[in-house]
Amino acid sequence: MRVLVTGATGFVGRALCPALKQAGHAVSAAVRNPNAPGIPEGVTEHAIRDIGPETDWADALSDTDAVIHLAARAHVMNETAAEFNRVNGEGTARLASATATAGIRRFVYLSTVKVMGERSDAPFQEADTPRPEDAYGKSKLAGEQALTVAAAGTGLETVILRTPLVYGPGAKGNLLSLLKLCQAAPPLPFAAVNNQRSIIYLGNLIDAICLCLTADKAAGETYFVRDDEDISTPALIRHMAAALGRPARLFPAPEGILRLAGAITGKSQAISTLLSDLQVKNEKILGQLGWTPPFNVVQGLKETAAWFSP
């Protein structure tokens, strides 16, 4: 297939483009700056403006069979809800509409578990009602809804993948911060935390995207994807430390004290993430498409550690 990838220079895109080429697809990338670092050899570049409601996609979508939309506004400090929605909501709507008009068949959209909320009382399933809490989650849900509108009455086949935390070589944000903590190996007060969180290794996500690109049964579907096991915060720290060859110095502290410390230091959201449950079920993609994550958590964290501390 001839596949256009947005966000090709990002964390997921840098791993996806080589995998698509290895699978025999012809790959093109929508980029803001031509000759941007991170674009693999043999990938055609299409320069576009910032993604939004007025982006001209005509050139990028020419001679294209499928679109994989990774690009998004995410985790930007002091960003407004309007800016999140301009890129993730209105920008996705513009691309989806242009894709349908061009007669392109398949559109794979990388969404997030945040469309469901920030924590789960029970593992989320695809049929559950979305209740996003922050501007990012709301804007990604708007993107999902835009795909439904664009596909109605057209031949466009949409596939939505909702991911929990993605980790792997090149990770940023909270995951990178946690890697740095595990490398430094200070005493950490999380031994008594008894939560469960779904995560997904980058290699597993790439495998799921490639499958959804071509699987006939995926048309019009939404899937949660995750590793083969969920993990608690102390277990994640222990796995990370072991992969880095460092000790995990964990001691127990009351949850109330941890939350108070987060409030005092301005890290309330980060502490809440480390303490709360956020799980998803992936039985739908396992059953419908026969997908099995090719890497387990230990393998994924070893690859991540090898990148972080070669």
C-alpha positions as CSV (number, residue, x, y, z in Angstrom):
1,M,0.0,0.0,0.0
2,R,1.0,3.7,-0.4
3,V,0.7,5.0,3.1
4,L,0.8,8.6,4.4
5,V,2.0,9.1,7.9
6,T,1.5,12.2,9.9
7,G,3.7,12.8,13.0
8,A,6.4,10.8,11.2
9,T,9.2,12.5,13.2
10,G,7.6,11.9,16.6
11,F,8.1,9.1,19.1
12,V,5.8,6.6,17.4
13,G,6.4,7.8,13.9
14,R,10.1,7.3,13.9
15,A,9.5,3.6,14.7
16,L,6.5,3.1,12.5
17,C,7.9,4.4,9.2
18,P,10.8,1.8,9.0
19,A,8.3,-1.0,10.1
20,L,6.0,0.0,7.2
21,K,8.8,0.0,4.7
22,Q,10.0,-3.4,6.0
23,A,6.4,-4.7,5.5
24,G,6.6,-3.7,1.8
25,H,4.6,-0.5,1.9
26,A,5.5,2.7,0.1
27,V,5.7,5.4,2.8
28,S,5.3,9.2,2.6
29,A,5.4,11.6,5.5
30,A,3.6,14.9,6.1
31,V,6.2,17.2,7.7
32,R,6.4,20.9,8.6
33,N,10.0,21.2,7.6
34,P,11.5,19.3,4.6
35,N,14.6,17.2,5.3
36,A,13.5,17.0,9.0
37,P,15.7,14.7,11.1
38,G,14.3,11.3,11.8
39,I,12.8,10.6,8.4
40,P,14.1,7.2,7.1
41,E,15.8,6.9,3.8
42,G,13.3,6.2,1.0
43,V,10.3,8.0,2.7
44,T,8.8,10.7,0.5
45,E,8.2,14.0,2.3
46,H,5.3,16.3,1.8
47,A,5.7,19.8,3.4
48,I,2.5,21.1,5.1
49,R,1.7,23.9,7.4
50,D,0.8,23.3,11.0
51,I,-2.1,20.9,11.2
52,G,-5.4,22.7,11.7
53,P,-8.8,23.4,10.2
54,E,-7.4,25.1,7.0
55,T,-4.5,22.7,6.2
56,D,-4.2,21.9,2.5
57,W,-3.8,18.1,2.2
58,A,-4.2,17.8,-1.6
59,D,-0.5,17.2,-2.4
60,A,0.2,14.9,0.5
61,L,-2.9,12.7,-0.2
62,S,-2.2,12.3,-3.9
63,D,-1.4,8.7,-4.9
64,T,-2.2,7.5,-1.4
65,D,-4.1,4.3,-0.4
66,A,-4.1,4.8,3.4
67,V,-3.5,7.4,6.1
68,I,-2.0,6.8,9.6
69,H,-2.6,9.9,11.7
70,L,-0.2,10.1,14.6
71,A,0.4,13.9,14.7
72,A,-1.2,15.6,17.7
73,R,-0.9,18.5,20.1
74,A,0.0,16.8,23.4
75,H,1.5,17.6,26.9
76,V,2.3,21.3,26.2
77,M,2.5,23.4,29.3
78,N,0.1,26.3,29.5
79,E,-1.6,25.3,26.3
80,T,-5.2,26.5,25.8
81,A,-8.1,24.2,25.2
82,A,-8.8,26.0,22.0
83,E,-5.3,25.2,20.7
84,F,-5.6,21.5,21.6
85,N,-8.9,21.4,19.8
86,R,-7.6,23.3,16.8
87,V,-5.0,20.7,16.1
88,N,-6.5,17.5,17.5
89,G,-10.2,18.1,16.8
90,E,-10.5,20.5,13.9
91,G,-7.2,19.4,12.3
92,T,-8.2,15.8,12.4
93,A,-11.6,16.7,11.0
94,R,-10.0,18.5,8.1
95,L,-7.6,15.6,7.3
96,A,-10.4,13.0,7.5
97,S,-12.7,15.0,5.2
98,A,-9.9,15.5,2.7
99,T,-9.1,11.8,2.9
100,A,-12.7,10.8,2.2
101,T,-12.9,13.3,-0.7
102,A,-9.8,11.8,-2.2
103,G,-11.4,8.4,-2.2
104,I,-8.8,6.9,0.1
105,R,-9.9,3.7,1.8
106,R,-8.3,3.3,5.2
107,F,-7.6,5.9,7.9
108,V,-5.9,4.7,11.2
109,Y,-6.1,7.2,14.0
110,L,-3.9,7.1,17.1
111,S,-6.1,8.1,20.0
112,T,-5.6,7.8,23.8
113,V,-7.2,6.2,26.9
114,K,-7.6,9.8,28.1
115,V,-10.8,10.1,26.1
116,M,-12.2,7.8,28.9
117,G,-10.8,9.8,31.8
118,E,-7.8,9.9,34.1
119,R,-8.5,6.8,36.2
120,S,-10.6,3.7,36.1
121,D,-12.7,1.9,38.7
122,A,-12.8,-1.1,36.4
123,P,-10.9,-1.7,33.2
124,F,-12.3,0.4,30.4
125,Q,-13.9,-1.3,27.4
126,E,-14.7,0.1,24.0
127,A,-18.4,0.3,24.6
128,D,-18.0,2.5,27.8
129,T,-19.0,6.1,27.6
130,P,-16.1,8.5,27.1
131,R,-15.6,11.0,29.9
132,P,-12.4,13.0,29.2
133,E,-11.3,15.3,32.0
134,D,-8.6,17.5,30.4
135,A,-8.4,19.6,27.3
136,Y,-6.1,17.0,25.6
137,G,-8.5,14.1,26.1
138,K,-11.5,16.2,25.0
139,S,-9.7,17.2,21.8
140,K,-8.7,13.6,21.0
141,L,-12.3,12.6,21.5
142,A,-13.4,15.4,19.1
143,G,-10.9,13.9,16.6
144,E,-12.6,10.4,17.0
145,Q,-16.0,12.0,16.5
146,A,-14.8,13.8,13.4
147,L,-13.8,10.5,11.8
148,T,-17.3,9.1,12.3
149,V,-18.7,12.2,10.5
150,A,-16.2,11.9,7.7
151,A,-16.8,8.2,7.1
152,A,-20.6,8.5,7.0
153,G,-21.8,7.9,3.5
154,T,-18.3,7.5,2.0
155,G,-16.0,4.6,1.4
156,L,-13.6,5.7,4.1
157,E,-12.8,2.9,6.6
158,T,-11.6,4.3,9.9
159,V,-9.8,2.5,12.7
160,I,-9.2,4.1,16.1
161,L,-6.5,2.8,18.4
162,R,-6.8,4.0,22.0
163,T,-3.5,3.7,23.9
164,P,-2.5,3.9,27.5
165,L,1.1,5.1,28.4
166,V,3.4,4.2,25.5
167,Y,7.0,3.4,26.5
168,G,10.1,2.4,24.5
169,P,13.3,3.9,23.0
170,G,12.8,7.7,22.5
171,A,10.2,8.0,25.2
172,K,9.6,11.5,26.7
173,G,7.5,13.0,29.4
174,N,6.7,11.2,32.7
175,L,8.2,7.9,31.5
176,L,11.5,9.6,30.8
177,S,11.4,11.3,34.2
178,L,10.8,7.9,35.8
179,L,13.7,6.4,34.0
180,K,16.0,9.1,35.2
181,L,14.8,8.5,38.8
182,C,15.5,4.8,38.5
183,Q,18.9,5.5,37.1
184,A,19.7,7.7,40.0
185,A,18.2,5.1,42.4
186,P,17.2,7.4,45.3
187,P,14.8,6.0,48.0
188,L,11.3,6.3,46.6
189,P,8.1,6.2,48.8
190,F,6.0,3.9,46.6
191,A,6.4,0.5,48.2
192,A,2.8,0.4,49.6
193,V,1.1,1.6,46.4
194,N,-1.3,-1.1,45.2
195,N,-2.6,0.2,41.9
196,Q,-2.8,-1.3,38.4
197,R,-2.1,0.5,35.1
198,S,-2.2,-0.6,31.5
199,I,0.9,0.3,29.4
200,I,2.0,-0.6,25.9
201,Y,5.5,-1.1,24.5
202,L,6.3,0.9,21.4
203,G,7.1,-2.3,19.5
204,N,3.6,-3.8,20.4
205,L,1.9,-0.6,19.3
206,I,3.7,-0.5,16.0
207,D,2.6,-4.2,15.4
208,A,-1.0,-3.3,16.2
209,I,-1.0,-0.3,13.8
210,C,0.5,-2.3,11.0
211,L,-2.2,-5.0,11.5
212,C,-5.1,-2.4,11.6
213,L,-3.8,-0.9,8.4
214,T,-4.6,-4.0,6.4
215,A,-7.1,-6.1,8.3
216,D,-10.5,-6.1,6.7
217,K,-12.3,-6.8,10.0
218,A,-10.8,-3.6,11.5
219,A,-12.8,-1.3,9.3
220,G,-15.0,1.1,11.3
221,E,-13.7,-0.3,14.7
222,T,-12.3,1.2,17.8
223,Y,-9.7,-0.8,19.8
224,F,-7.9,-0.5,23.1
225,V,-4.4,-1.9,22.9
226,R,-2.1,-2.8,25.8
227,D,0.8,-5.1,26.8
228,D,0.0,-8.6,27.9
229,E,-0.1,-7.6,31.6
230,D,-1.0,-4.5,33.7
231,I,1.5,-3.3,36.2
232,S,1.6,-1.4,39.5
233,T,3.8,1.6,40.1
234,P,6.3,-0.2,42.5
235,A,6.5,-3.2,40.0
236,L,7.2,-0.8,37.2
237,I,10.0,0.8,39.1
238,R,11.5,-2.5,40.1
239,H,11.4,-3.7,36.4
240,M,12.9,-0.4,35.2
241,A,15.7,-0.5,37.8
242,A,16.5,-4.1,37.0
243,A,16.7,-3.3,33.3
244,L,19.0,-0.5,34.1
245,G,21.1,-2.6,36.4
246,R,20.3,-0.4,39.4
247,P,18.7,-1.1,42.8
248,A,15.1,-0.2,43.5
249,R,15.1,1.5,46.9
250,L,11.4,1.5,47.7
251,F,9.9,2.3,51.1
252,P,6.2,2.7,52.2
253,A,4.5,6.0,52.8
254,P,0.8,6.8,53.4
255,E,-1.1,7.8,50.3
256,G,-2.3,11.0,52.0
257,I,1.3,12.1,52.7
258,L,2.2,11.4,49.0
259,R,-0.7,13.5,47.8
260,L,0.1,16.3,50.2
261,A,3.7,16.3,49.0
262,G,2.4,16.5,45.4
263,A,0.2,19.5,46.2
264,I,3.1,21.3,48.0
265,T,5.5,20.7,45.2
266,G,3.1,21.4,42.3
267,K,3.3,17.8,41.2
268,S,-0.3,16.7,42.1
269,Q,-1.0,15.3,38.7
270,A,2.2,13.3,38.5
271,I,1.6,11.9,42.0
272,S,-2.0,11.0,41.1
273,T,-0.8,9.2,38.1
274,L,1.6,7.1,40.2
275,L,-1.1,6.2,42.7
276,S,-4.3,5.7,40.7
277,D,-5.6,2.8,38.5
278,L,-6.0,3.2,34.8
279,Q,-6.7,0.0,33.0
280,V,-8.1,-1.1,29.7
281,K,-9.4,-4.4,28.3
282,N,-8.0,-5.4,24.9
283,E,-10.1,-8.5,24.3
284,K,-11.8,-6.9,21.3
285,I,-8.7,-6.6,19.2
286,L,-7.4,-10.0,20.4
287,G,-10.7,-11.7,19.4
288,Q,-11.6,-9.8,16.2
289,L,-8.1,-9.5,14.6
290,G,-6.2,-12.3,16.4
291,W,-3.6,-9.8,17.6
292,T,-1.1,-10.8,20.2
293,P,1.5,-8.4,21.6
294,P,4.9,-9.7,20.3
295,F,6.8,-8.3,23.3
296,N,6.2,-8.7,27.0
297,V,6.8,-6.0,29.6
298,V,10.3,-7.3,30.6
299,Q,11.4,-7.3,27.0
300,G,10.0,-3.9,26.4
301,L,11.6,-2.3,29.4
302,K,15.0,-3.9,28.5
303,E,14.9,-2.3,25.1
304,T,13.9,1.0,26.6
305,A,16.8,0.8,29.2
306,A,19.2,-0.1,26.4
307,W,18.3,3.1,24.6
308,F,18.4,5.2,27.7
309,S,21.6,3.9,29.2
310,P,23.6,2.2,26.3
